[in-house]
Amino acid sequence: MLACLIGYFGDFDLAEEAAAEAFAVAAQRWPDTGMPDNPGAWLITTARHRAIDRLRRDRVLAAKLPLLAEPESREPGEEDAMAGPPIPDERLELVFMCCHPALAIEAQVALTLRAVAGLTTEEIARAFLVPAETMKRRLTRAKSKIKVAGIPFGVPAASQLPERLAAVLAVVYLIFNEGYGQANAENALAAEAISLGRVVAALLPAEPEVLGLLALMLLHEARREARFDGQDLVLLPDQDQSRWDWRQITEARDLLARAWSARAWSARAWSGSALLDPALPAPAARGPYALQAAIASLQAETPVDWPQITALYGELADRTGSAVVRLNRAVAIAEADGPAAALAIVDALDLPGYQYWHSTRAELLRRLGRTDEARAAYREALALARTVPERRFLERRLRELQPQIA
């Protein structure tokens, strides 16, 4: 609905306000009149009328005259025809509009998270590790620039896709990550991200990173049911693999085969040696999402090839320069070479505001028997934890490390 209104008016704030008003009207009327046959069309029509009334009140009739061309009266059923059939690409059009190269990359991603995924300013700020007020200013500037510059709504021409694709994929993955940590089995944000990923893959079926991202999300989502026991988080080694969605894992691996090299991947059952096959693409052809998908696929094997995962994380860290990736590599090193080697890497990273840096340190310290330091690190992680399952897990670890009273 928001995508439709922004496409119609080209104004984020006006569209958001009109949508909110339409839902308020529905909340007042529908309990008495009943829900209309096409609720979406009713809401969009009401929102458009409210927005047009606002434009009239704001004395911009002359500038916005084309918006007033619709007839004042309609025949029965015309609402449905005006709204048209649901177009799944409208959300993608909004993503591409937000990811216009005229905007800074951070603003592109933040604005799309706000407009498409409906995340709050505070949630987006956490994803970027910046204060909420800083993110609010970024969003305001981005909305203003789209309005002033007249940035068009819609999927750009094929020649313009490459310059926007990186931001589009980043947005889709951030939407997925925001929902991935939730314990509910039917998570709307994760499902929304996978749906958008499928639309982008249909639009760009030969783009390796698009296929890699879709494969990555499917691999993670396939383990959702096993990741939680009620409201308790279950770590990967303790998960019941019979609860994994193996059909989804197979689909993801097929996508990954297309993203990397069908000749190299299809001949093997995803063994660790396949990843080092000389027939694979050169490192320059391995994009970050395809690399992460390969790691996630290896983690679904028994036994897990931790040395190979460590090597892939090293390549990913070199490509991205990300401290978070280096943190993940340290986790793999802990499994391959022991916690002492991993802790030296973690302690060299500067991520004091990142929950998983503290929780990773805590786990490594616990395994090394440095109990007091582990408790302190768990407390730091608990102070930053946002979800109930994560808080419960950290609290359980703290209880396990409490000194025993004789």
MIVEX-294355 format. One record per residue (C-alpha): residue in one letter; x, y, z. Coordinates in steps of 0.05 Angstrom, whole numbers, plus 5000, padded with zeros to 4 digits. Layout:
BEGIN
<pt residu="a" px="X" py="Y" pz="Z"/>
...
! end
This chain:
BEGIN
<pt residu="m" px="5000" py="5000" pz="5000"/>
<pt residu="l" px="5056" py="5049" pz="5018"/>
<pt residu="a" px="5093" py="5031" pz="4954"/>
<pt residu="c" px="5031" py="5046" pz="4913"/>
<pt residu="l" px="5020" py="5113" pz="4948"/>
<pt residu="i" px="5092" py="5135" pz="4942"/>
<pt residu="g" px="5091" py="5116" pz="4868"/>
<pt residu="y" px="5029" py="5157" pz="4858"/>
<pt residu="f" px="5049" py="5220" pz="4897"/>
<pt residu="g" px="5125" py="5217" pz="4897"/>
<pt residu="d" px="5126" py="5241" pz="4969"/>
<pt residu="f" px="5145" py="5195" pz="5026"/>
<pt residu="d" px="5117" py="5237" pz="5083"/>
<pt residu="l" px="5051" py="5251" pz="5047"/>
<pt residu="a" px="5043" py="5176" pz="5031"/>
<pt residu="e" px="5058" py="5154" pz="5103"/>
<pt residu="e" px="5010" py="5205" pz="5133"/>
<pt residu="a" px="4955" py="5187" pz="5084"/>
<pt residu="a" px="4964" py="5113" pz="5097"/>
<pt residu="a" px="4959" py="5124" pz="5172"/>
<pt residu="e" px="4896" py="5165" pz="5164"/>
<pt residu="a" px="4864" py="5111" pz="5120"/>
<pt residu="f" px="4877" py="5058" pz="5172"/>
<pt residu="a" px="4848" py="5103" pz="5226"/>
<pt residu="v" px="4785" py="5112" pz="5185"/>
<pt residu="a" px="4780" py="5037" pz="5173"/>
<pt residu="a" px="4787" py="5024" pz="5248"/>
<pt residu="q" px="4728" py="5071" pz="5260"/>
<pt residu="r" px="4682" py="5047" pz="5205"/>
<pt residu="w" px="4694" py="4973" pz="5192"/>
<pt residu="p" px="4668" py="4949" pz="5260"/>
<pt residu="d" px="4600" py="4979" pz="5241"/>
<pt residu="t" px="4599" py="4971" pz="5165"/>
<pt residu="g" px="4639" py="4907" pz="5159"/>
<pt residu="m" px="4702" py="4897" pz="5119"/>
<pt residu="p" px="4696" py="4915" pz="5045"/>
<pt residu="d" px="4704" py="4862" pz="4992"/>
<pt residu="n" px="4772" py="4889" pz="4973"/>
<pt residu="p" px="4803" py="4919" pz="5036"/>
<pt residu="g" px="4868" py="4938" pz="5001"/>
<pt residu="a" px="4832" py="4977" pz="4947"/>
<pt residu="w" px="4788" py="5011" pz="4999"/>
<pt residu="l" px="4849" py="5033" pz="5039"/>
<pt residu="i" px="4888" py="5058" pz="4979"/>
<pt residu="t" px="4828" py="5097" pz="4953"/>
<pt residu="t" px="4815" py="5128" pz="5021"/>
<pt residu="a" px="4888" py="5145" pz="5030"/>
<pt residu="r" px="4891" py="5178" pz="4961"/>
<pt residu="h" px="4830" py="5220" pz="4978"/>
<pt residu="r" px="4861" py="5241" pz="5044"/>
<pt residu="a" px="4926" py="5259" pz="5010"/>
<pt residu="i" px="4891" py="5300" pz="4958"/>
<pt residu="d" px="4851" py="5337" pz="5011"/>
<pt residu="r" px="4917" py="5351" pz="5047"/>
<pt residu="l" px="4947" py="5379" pz="4982"/>
<pt residu="r" px="4886" py="5424" pz="4973"/>
<pt residu="r" px="4892" py="5449" pz="5044"/>
<pt residu="d" px="4966" py="5463" pz="5035"/>
<pt residu="r" px="4950" py="5507" pz="4975"/>
<pt residu="v" px="4991" py="5468" pz="4925"/>
<pt residu="l" px="4933" py="5454" pz="4878"/>
<pt residu="a" px="4966" py="5486" pz="4818"/>
<pt residu="a" px="5031" py="5447" pz="4827"/>
<pt residu="k" px="4994" py="5381" pz="4839"/>
<pt residu="l" px="4937" py="5390" pz="4789"/>
<pt residu="p" px="4951" py="5323" pz="4754"/>
<pt residu="l" px="4936" py="5287" pz="4819"/>
<pt residu="l" px="4865" py="5314" pz="4819"/>
<pt residu="a" px="4844" py="5285" pz="4752"/>
<pt residu="e" px="4805" py="5226" pz="4781"/>
<pt residu="p" px="4728" py="5233" pz="4779"/>
<pt residu="e" px="4691" py="5254" pz="4841"/>
<pt residu="s" px="4640" py="5198" pz="4836"/>
<pt residu="r" px="4648" py="5125" pz="4818"/>
<pt residu="e" px="4604" py="5069" pz="4796"/>
<pt residu="p" px="4598" py="5010" pz="4845"/>
<pt residu="g" px="4659" py="4966" pz="4841"/>
<pt residu="e" px="4702" py="5020" pz="4809"/>
<pt residu="e" px="4746" py="5022" pz="4871"/>
<pt residu="d" px="4770" py="4952" pz="4857"/>
<pt residu="a" px="4785" py="4968" pz="4784"/>
<pt residu="m" px="4822" py="5031" pz="4802"/>
<pt residu="a" px="4868" py="4995" pz="4851"/>
<pt residu="g" px="4881" py="4940" pz="4800"/>
<pt residu="p" px="4908" py="4871" pz="4815"/>
<pt residu="p" px="4962" py="4864" pz="4867"/>
<pt residu="i" px="5030" py="4876" pz="4834"/>
<pt residu="p" px="5086" py="4841" pz="4873"/>
<pt residu="d" px="5138" py="4884" pz="4838"/>
<pt residu="e" px="5111" py="4948" pz="4870"/>
<pt residu="r" px="5153" py="4934" pz="4931"/>
<pt residu="l" px="5213" py="4923" pz="4887"/>
<pt residu="e" px="5199" py="4988" pz="4850"/>
<pt residu="l" px="5199" py="5024" pz="4917"/>
<pt residu="v" px="5266" py="4990" pz="4935"/>
<pt residu="f" px="5297" py="5014" pz="4870"/>
<pt residu="m" px="5269" py="5084" pz="4880"/>
<pt residu="c" px="5301" py="5087" pz="4949"/>
<pt residu="c" px="5366" py="5059" pz="4922"/>
<pt residu="h" px="5378" py="5115" pz="4873"/>
<pt residu="p" px="5452" py="5132" pz="4863"/>
<pt residu="a" px="5437" py="5206" pz="4877"/>
<pt residu="l" px="5430" py="5185" pz="4950"/>
<pt residu="a" px="5488" py="5164" pz="4995"/>
<pt residu="i" px="5491" py="5089" pz="5002"/>
<pt residu="e" px="5476" py="5091" pz="5076"/>
<pt residu="a" px="5415" py="5134" pz="5062"/>
<pt residu="q" px="5392" py="5086" pz="5007"/>
<pt residu="v" px="5393" py="5027" pz="5054"/>
<pt residu="a" px="5363" py="5064" pz="5113"/>
<pt residu="l" px="5306" py="5094" pz="5073"/>
<pt residu="t" px="5287" py="5028" pz="5043"/>
<pt residu="l" px="5286" py="4994" pz="5110"/>
<pt residu="r" px="5239" py="5049" pz="5134"/>
<pt residu="a" px="5193" py="5050" pz="5073"/>
<pt residu="v" px="5192" py="4978" pz="5051"/>
<pt residu="a" px="5204" py="4938" pz="5115"/>
<pt residu="g" px="5170" py="4988" pz="5162"/>
<pt residu="l" px="5227" py="4987" pz="5212"/>
<pt residu="t" px="5229" py="5043" pz="5262"/>
<pt residu="t" px="5284" py="5095" pz="5263"/>
<pt residu="e" px="5311" py="5063" pz="5327"/>
<pt residu="e" px="5314" py="4993" pz="5295"/>
<pt residu="i" px="5350" py="5020" pz="5233"/>
<pt residu="a" px="5399" py="5059" pz="5277"/>
<pt residu="r" px="5416" py="4994" pz="5313"/>
<pt residu="a" px="5429" py="4959" pz="5247"/>
<pt residu="f" px="5478" py="5015" pz="5228"/>
<pt residu="l" px="5507" py="5021" pz="5299"/>
<pt residu="v" px="5492" py="5096" pz="5301"/>
<pt residu="p" px="5450" py="5140" pz="5348"/>
<pt residu="a" px="5376" py="5144" pz="5331"/>
<pt residu="e" px="5380" py="5220" pz="5322"/>
<pt residu="t" px="5434" py="5211" pz="5270"/>
<pt residu="m" px="5391" py="5162" pz="5232"/>
<pt residu="k" px="5331" py="5208" pz="5236"/>
<pt residu="r" px="5370" py="5263" pz="5202"/>
<pt residu="r" px="5394" py="5216" pz="5147"/>
<pt residu="l" px="5322" py="5194" pz="5133"/>
<pt residu="t" px="5296" py="5265" pz="5131"/>
<pt residu="r" px="5351" py="5286" pz="5082"/>
<pt residu="a" px="5339" py="5226" pz="5037"/>
<pt residu="k" px="5263" py="5237" pz="5033"/>
<pt residu="s" px="5274" py="5311" pz="5018"/>
<pt residu="k" px="5324" py="5295" pz="4962"/>
<pt residu="i" px="5277" py="5246" pz="4928"/>
<pt residu="k" px="5221" py="5298" pz="4929"/>
<pt residu="v" px="5263" py="5357" pz="4906"/>
<pt residu="a" px="5302" py="5318" pz="4853"/>
<pt residu="g" px="5239" py="5284" pz="4827"/>
<pt residu="i" px="5271" py="5215" pz="4830"/>
<pt residu="p" px="5224" py="5169" pz="4791"/>
<pt residu="f" px="5186" py="5110" pz="4821"/>
<pt residu="g" px="5198" py="5045" pz="4785"/>
<pt residu="v" px="5249" py="4993" pz="4765"/>
<pt residu="p" px="5305" py="5027" pz="4726"/>
<pt residu="a" px="5328" py="5008" pz="4656"/>
<pt residu="a" px="5373" py="4948" pz="4650"/>
<pt residu="s" px="5434" py="4992" pz="4640"/>
<pt residu="q" px="5421" py="5026" pz="4707"/>
<pt residu="l" px="5412" py="4963" pz="4748"/>
<pt residu="p" px="5486" py="4950" pz="4765"/>
<pt residu="e" px="5496" py="5017" pz="4800"/>
<pt residu="r" px="5437" py="5004" pz="4845"/>
<pt residu="l" px="5442" py="4929" pz="4856"/>
<pt residu="a" px="5491" py="4930" pz="4914"/>
<pt residu="a" px="5445" py="4974" pz="4956"/>
<pt residu="v" px="5383" py="4934" pz="4937"/>
<pt residu="l" px="5415" py="4869" pz="4959"/>
<pt residu="a" px="5440" py="4901" pz="5023"/>
<pt residu="v" px="5370" py="4925" pz="5039"/>
<pt residu="v" px="5339" py="4857" pz="5026"/>
<pt residu="y" px="5390" py="4823" pz="5071"/>
<pt residu="l" px="5381" py="4873" pz="5127"/>
<pt residu="i" px="5306" py="4862" pz="5125"/>
<pt residu="f" px="5318" py="4788" pz="5130"/>
<pt residu="n" px="5367" py="4795" pz="5188"/>
<pt residu="e" px="5318" py="4838" pz="5226"/>
<pt residu="g" px="5267" py="4782" pz="5224"/>
<pt residu="y" px="5316" py="4723" pz="5230"/>
<pt residu="g" px="5328" py="4732" pz="5304"/>
<pt residu="q" px="5255" py="4727" pz="5322"/>
<pt residu="a" px="5229" py="4662" pz="5351"/>
<pt residu="n" px="5160" py="4662" pz="5317"/>
<pt residu="a" px="5156" py="4608" pz="5264"/>
<pt residu="e" px="5121" py="4652" pz="5213"/>
<pt residu="n" px="5164" py="4714" pz="5214"/>
<pt residu="a" px="5136" py="4767" pz="5168"/>
<pt residu="l" px="5201" py="4805" pz="5157"/>
<pt residu="a" px="5242" py="4744" pz="5138"/>
<pt residu="a" px="5187" py="4721" pz="5091"/>
<pt residu="e" px="5183" py="4790" pz="5061"/>
<pt residu="a" px="5258" py="4791" pz="5048"/>
<pt residu="i" px="5257" py="4722" pz="5014"/>
<pt residu="s" px="5198" py="4744" pz="4972"/>
<pt residu="l" px="5236" py="4806" pz="4950"/>
<pt residu="g" px="5297" py="4763" pz="4936"/>
<pt residu="r" px="5257" py="4718" pz="4890"/>
<pt residu="v" px="5230" py="4779" pz="4852"/>
<pt residu="v" px="5301" py="4806" pz="4843"/>
<pt residu="a" px="5325" py="4737" pz="4821"/>
<pt residu="a" px="5269" py="4734" pz="4769"/>
<pt residu="l" px="5290" py="4803" pz="4745"/>
<pt residu="l" px="5364" py="4785" pz="4742"/>
<pt residu="p" px="5368" py="4709" pz="4736"/>
<pt residu="a" px="5441" py="4708" pz="4714"/>
<pt residu="e" px="5469" py="4755" pz="4768"/>
<pt residu="p" px="5511" py="4711" pz="4815"/>
<pt residu="e" px="5504" py="4756" pz="4876"/>
<pt residu="v" px="5428" py="4758" pz="4870"/>
<pt residu="l" px="5426" py="4681" pz="4868"/>
<pt residu="g" px="5477" py="4679" pz="4925"/>
<pt residu="l" px="5435" py="4723" pz="4969"/>
<pt residu="l" px="5372" py="4684" pz="4957"/>
<pt residu="a" px="5409" py="4619" pz="4971"/>
<pt residu="l" px="5438" py="4649" pz="5035"/>
<pt residu="m" px="5370" py="4670" pz="5062"/>
<pt residu="l" px="5338" py="4603" pz="5045"/>
<pt residu="l" px="5394" py="4565" pz="5080"/>
<pt residu="h" px="5386" py="4606" pz="5143"/>
<pt residu="e" px="5310" py="4604" pz="5141"/>
<pt residu="a" px="5312" py="4528" pz="5132"/>
<pt residu="r" px="5339" py="4521" pz="5203"/>
<pt residu="r" px="5288" py="4568" pz="5236"/>
<pt residu="e" px="5246" py="4514" pz="5271"/>
<pt residu="a" px="5308" py="4482" pz="5300"/>
<pt residu="r" px="5339" py="4548" pz="5323"/>
<pt residu="f" px="5288" py="4556" pz="5378"/>
<pt residu="d" px="5258" py="4512" pz="5433"/>
<pt residu="g" px="5199" py="4555" pz="5453"/>
<pt residu="q" px="5232" py="4620" pz="5472"/>
<pt residu="d" px="5301" py="4588" pz="5481"/>
<pt residu="l" px="5356" py="4596" pz="5430"/>
<pt residu="v" px="5389" py="4532" pz="5406"/>
<pt residu="l" px="5460" py="4537" pz="5379"/>
<pt residu="l" px="5478" py="4503" pz="5313"/>
<pt residu="p" px="5514" py="4442" pz="5342"/>
<pt residu="d" px="5454" py="4427" pz="5386"/>
<pt residu="q" px="5400" py="4434" pz="5333"/>
<pt residu="d" px="5356" py="4375" pz="5313"/>
<pt residu="q" px="5371" py="4369" pz="5239"/>
<pt residu="s" px="5307" py="4330" pz="5227"/>
<pt residu="r" px="5271" py="4397" pz="5238"/>
<pt residu="w" px="5310" py="4431" pz="5183"/>
<pt residu="d" px="5274" py="4444" pz="5118"/>
<pt residu="w" px="5317" py="4400" pz="5072"/>
<pt residu="r" px="5276" py="4416" pz="5011"/>
<pt residu="q" px="5292" py="4489" pz="5021"/>
<pt residu="i" px="5366" py="4472" pz="5032"/>
<pt residu="t" px="5366" py="4434" pz="4966"/>
<pt residu="e" px="5335" py="4494" pz="4930"/>
<pt residu="a" px="5387" py="4539" pz="4960"/>
<pt residu="r" px="5444" py="4494" pz="4938"/>
<pt residu="d" px="5416" py="4492" pz="4868"/>
<pt residu="l" px="5416" py="4568" pz="4867"/>
<pt residu="l" px="5487" py="4569" pz="4894"/>
<pt residu="a" px="5509" py="4521" pz="4840"/>
<pt residu="r" px="5484" py="4572" pz="4789"/>
<pt residu="a" px="5517" py="4629" pz="4827"/>
<pt residu="w" px="5585" py="4596" pz="4830"/>
<pt residu="s" px="5601" py="4544" pz="4778"/>
<pt residu="a" px="5552" py="4490" pz="4758"/>
<pt residu="r" px="5608" py="4446" pz="4731"/>
<pt residu="a" px="5647" py="4449" pz="4797"/>
<pt residu="w" px="5590" py="4443" pz="4845"/>
<pt residu="s" px="5543" py="4393" pz="4812"/>
<pt residu="a" px="5594" py="4336" pz="4810"/>
<pt residu="r" px="5601" py="4334" pz="4886"/>
<pt residu="a" px="5556" py="4329" pz="4946"/>
<pt residu="w" px="5580" py="4395" pz="4975"/>
<pt residu="s" px="5641" py="4366" pz="5008"/>
<pt residu="g" px="5694" py="4414" pz="5033"/>
<pt residu="s" px="5742" py="4394" pz="4978"/>
<pt residu="a" px="5693" py="4419" pz="4926"/>
<pt residu="l" px="5704" py="4490" pz="4949"/>
<pt residu="l" px="5778" py="4486" pz="4933"/>
<pt residu="d" px="5768" py="4454" pz="4865"/>
<pt residu="p" px="5810" py="4490" pz="4812"/>
<pt residu="a" px="5749" py="4490" pz="4766"/>
<pt residu="l" px="5716" py="4541" pz="4812"/>
<pt residu="p" px="5715" py="4614" pz="4792"/>
<pt residu="a" px="5774" py="4657" pz="4810"/>
<pt residu="p" px="5768" py="4694" pz="4877"/>
<pt residu="a" px="5749" py="4758" pz="4842"/>
<pt residu="a" px="5686" py="4724" pz="4817"/>
<pt residu="r" px="5664" py="4702" pz="4886"/>
<pt residu="g" px="5618" py="4755" pz="4913"/>
<pt residu="p" px="5604" py="4765" pz="4988"/>
<pt residu="y" px="5534" py="4735" pz="4986"/>
<pt residu="a" px="5555" py="4674" pz="4947"/>
<pt residu="l" px="5613" py="4664" pz="4996"/>
<pt residu="q" px="5566" py="4670" pz="5056"/>
<pt residu="a" px="5517" py="4621" pz="5024"/>
<pt residu="a" px="5574" py="4571" pz="5013"/>
<pt residu="i" px="5592" py="4578" pz="5087"/>
<pt residu="a" px="5520" py="4567" pz="5108"/>
<pt residu="s" px="5515" py="4506" pz="5063"/>
<pt residu="l" px="5578" py="4476" pz="5093"/>
<pt residu="q" px="5549" py="4487" pz="5162"/>
<pt residu="a" px="5491" py="4442" pz="5142"/>
<pt residu="e" px="5539" py="4383" pz="5130"/>
<pt residu="t" px="5558" py="4329" pz="5180"/>
<pt residu="p" px="5613" py="4334" pz="5200"/>
<pt residu="v" px="5623" py="4408" pz="5190"/>
<pt residu="d" px="5687" py="4425" pz="5153"/>
<pt residu="w" px="5710" py="4482" pz="5199"/>
<pt residu="p" px="5779" py="4491" pz="5165"/>
<pt residu="q" px="5744" py="4503" pz="5099"/>
<pt residu="i" px="5694" py="4551" pz="5130"/>
<pt residu="t" px="5753" py="4588" pz="5162"/>
<pt residu="a" px="5785" py="4595" pz="5093"/>
<pt residu="l" px="5721" py="4622" pz="5063"/>
<pt residu="y" px="5712" py="4671" pz="5120"/>
<pt residu="g" px="5784" py="4694" pz="5107"/>
<pt residu="e" px="5768" py="4708" pz="5034"/>
<pt residu="l" px="5704" py="4743" pz="5054"/>
<pt residu="a" px="5741" py="4787" pz="5104"/>
<pt residu="d" px="5792" py="4806" pz="5052"/>
<pt residu="r" px="5737" py="4825" pz="5003"/>
<pt residu="t" px="5694" py="4865" pz="5052"/>
<pt residu="g" px="5743" py="4890" pz="5105"/>
<pt residu="s" px="5688" py="4878" pz="5155"/>
<pt residu="a" px="5705" py="4870" pz="5229"/>
<pt residu="v" px="5641" py="4830" pz="5238"/>
<pt residu="v" px="5664" py="4780" pz="5185"/>
<pt residu="r" px="5731" py="4774" pz="5222"/>
<pt residu="l" px="5691" py="4760" pz="5285"/>
<pt residu="n" px="5653" py="4704" pz="5250"/>
<pt residu="r" px="5719" py="4677" pz="5224"/>
<pt residu="a" px="5744" py="4674" pz="5295"/>
<pt residu="v" px="5684" py="4630" pz="5314"/>
<pt residu="a" px="5704" py="4582" pz="5258"/>
<pt residu="i" px="5777" py="4583" pz="5281"/>
<pt residu="a" px="5753" py="4565" pz="5352"/>
<pt residu="e" px="5722" py="4502" pz="5323"/>
<pt residu="a" px="5781" py="4485" pz="5279"/>
<pt residu="d" px="5841" py="4505" pz="5323"/>
<pt residu="g" px="5813" py="4518" pz="5393"/>
<pt residu="p" px="5787" py="4578" pz="5432"/>
<pt residu="a" px="5855" py="4608" pz="5450"/>
<pt residu="a" px="5873" py="4623" pz="5377"/>
<pt residu="a" px="5804" py="4652" pz="5366"/>
<pt residu="l" px="5805" py="4696" pz="5428"/>
<pt residu="a" px="5869" py="4730" pz="5405"/>
<pt residu="i" px="5833" py="4751" pz="5341"/>
<pt residu="v" px="5770" py="4773" pz="5378"/>
<pt residu="d" px="5808" py="4816" pz="5428"/>
<pt residu="a" px="5843" py="4852" pz="5370"/>
<pt residu="l" px="5776" py="4875" pz="5342"/>
<pt residu="d" px="5744" py="4941" pz="5361"/>
<pt residu="l" px="5669" py="4927" pz="5368"/>
<pt residu="p" px="5650" py="4951" pz="5438"/>
<pt residu="g" px="5578" py="4967" pz="5420"/>
<pt residu="y" px="5565" py="4901" pz="5383"/>
<pt residu="q" px="5528" py="4849" pz="5424"/>
<pt residu="y" px="5558" py="4789" pz="5388"/>
<pt residu="w" px="5629" py="4812" pz="5400"/>
<pt residu="h" px="5616" py="4808" pz="5475"/>
<pt residu="s" px="5578" py="4742" pz="5471"/>
<pt residu="t" px="5633" py="4711" pz="5427"/>
<pt residu="r" px="5686" py="4733" pz="5477"/>
<pt residu="a" px="5645" py="4705" pz="5533"/>
<pt residu="e" px="5638" py="4637" pz="5499"/>
<pt residu="l" px="5712" py="4633" pz="5485"/>
<pt residu="l" px="5731" py="4654" pz="5556"/>
<pt residu="r" px="5682" py="4602" pz="5584"/>
<pt residu="r" px="5714" py="4547" pz="5542"/>
<pt residu="l" px="5782" py="4569" pz="5567"/>
<pt residu="g" px="5759" py="4565" pz="5640"/>
<pt residu="r" px="5767" py="4640" pz="5652"/>
<pt residu="t" px="5701" py="4643" pz="5689"/>
<pt residu="d" px="5703" py="4712" pz="5720"/>
<pt residu="e" px="5721" py="4745" pz="5653"/>
<pt residu="a" px="5668" py="4704" pz="5618"/>
<pt residu="r" px="5614" py="4727" pz="5667"/>
<pt residu="a" px="5633" py="4799" pz="5655"/>
<pt residu="a" px="5630" py="4790" pz="5580"/>
<pt residu="y" px="5562" py="4755" pz="5584"/>
<pt residu="r" px="5535" py="4814" pz="5624"/>
<pt residu="e" px="5560" py="4863" pz="5571"/>
<pt residu="a" px="5525" py="4822" pz="5517"/>
<pt residu="l" px="5461" py="4817" pz="5558"/>
<pt residu="a" px="5458" py="4893" pz="5565"/>
<pt residu="l" px="5458" py="4898" pz="5489"/>
<pt residu="a" px="5412" py="4839" pz="5473"/>
<pt residu="r" px="5347" py="4857" pz="5438"/>
<pt residu="t" px="5308" py="4792" pz="5431"/>
<pt residu="v" px="5278" py="4748" pz="5485"/>
<pt residu="p" px="5312" py="4684" pz="5461"/>
<pt residu="e" px="5381" py="4718" pz="5462"/>
<pt residu="r" px="5369" py="4746" pz="5532"/>
<pt residu="r" px="5346" py="4679" pz="5558"/>
<pt residu="f" px="5407" py="4644" pz="5529"/>
<pt residu="l" px="5455" py="4695" pz="5560"/>
<pt residu="e" px="5420" py="4691" pz="5627"/>
<pt residu="r" px="5425" py="4615" pz="5625"/>
<pt residu="r" px="5499" py="4619" pz="5611"/>
<pt residu="l" px="5508" py="4667" pz="5670"/>
<pt residu="r" px="5470" py="4620" pz="5716"/>
<pt residu="e" px="5515" py="4563" pz="5694"/>
<pt residu="l" px="5576" py="4604" pz="5713"/>
<pt residu="q" px="5553" py="4624" pz="5782"/>
<pt residu="p" px="5603" py="4604" pz="5836"/>
<pt residu="q" px="5582" py="4540" pz="5870"/>
<pt residu="i" px="5569" py="4548" pz="5945"/>
<pt residu="a" px="5594" py="4489" pz="5986"/>
! end
